[in-house]
Amino acid sequence: MDPEIAEALAPMADAVRPELGDVEGRRAFWEPIIGAASNGQPMPSDVTMTDHTVTAADGARITVRWYAKDGAKPGSAVLFFHGGGYIFGHIDLFDGPVARYVAASGVPMLSVEYRRAPEFPFPTPLEDAYAALRWLHDRAPELGVDRDRIAVMGDSAGGGLAAALAILTRERGGPKIAHQILIMPMLDDRPPTPDPYIEPYALWSYDDSRTAWPALLGAAAGGPGVPPTAAPARLEDATGLPPAYIEVGQLDVFRDEDLAYAAELSRAGVPVEFHLHPGAPHEFDSIAFKADVAQRATADRVRVLKSL
């Protein structure tokens, strides 16, 4: 493990992890960590946040939060999905990271309070995402957004949701997505064989994945009938998907599926920028944000946001 990351993670070394299948235990374990990481860096003073509501496919009202930098020029925008394995996390916990992306890039973002499994399994989170995309597309003129410059972005499960939304939008002929920014995305519901080089350092563990996917997909998880809109690693034809920026740590349990997804997109002619960060586990950037590798990763994301 990168020594700067190891130092930042040292306080978590003796933490007692929830048992396999314990969703509530993971919510109790992870949400305080996410909140602390979000608040560990200064909150930008030049970003305004405004809440709106979106009507989902089933008539439910979901919250979306618009982050805009004061004085920034109109143009591109990003639809953002937070991480949490589809089973935990709220937009409030990610105010810090999203606001910092907006402050650094000048690109506004719409963060989506998609509903969580197991209370709301697939396809509810994806339909919430699609409703938010349509809302942003429909209101683009009043928000000063160019409809042809809307990207999707997410980390972990949020990265998987962003990838799935790109696939769904292609299938439905829906609003255009200009780019997909996938940060250590969670893509494959099929349980991998634990890697002995990863397992001792895994921040998000193999048991976490074995808990999260069945919560989202039920008994179908890992079976033959899972569509790529649920688990993008199932994709067999990536033709026509938006250009992608993908990154993952070398000590992340999602490493192999993210590598494979980058290759799948590339084989279909989709432009891909891929980064594999040595010595880095899952969510290294939020907890060890002072580490050199985290600073470089954040700079790359901001560079891509500015290019939209």
Disulfide bonds with the S-S distance in Angstrom:
none
